[in-house]
Amino acid sequence: MSHDTFSRNTRNQLKQVFDALRELMTPPDPPKRPTGFVTHEDKDSKKASGVRAKI
C-alpha cells in the first residue's frame, strides 16, 4: 500500500468519525405541539382523570 493511498483512506475514515460525532452532538428537535385548541371540557376531563384518590 502506498503512502498516498494510506493517507487518503485515513482522511476518509477520520471524516466519517467526525461526521458521526457532529450528528451525535446536535440536540434533538423539540417536541411539537398539537395543532388546534382544547376546550374547557377537555381540560376538565384531563384533570379529573389525572387526580388519584388517597386511600
ABEGO torsion letter per residue (X at the ends): XBAAAAAAAAAAAAAAAAAAAAAAABBBBBBBBBBEBBBAAAAAAAAAAABBBBX
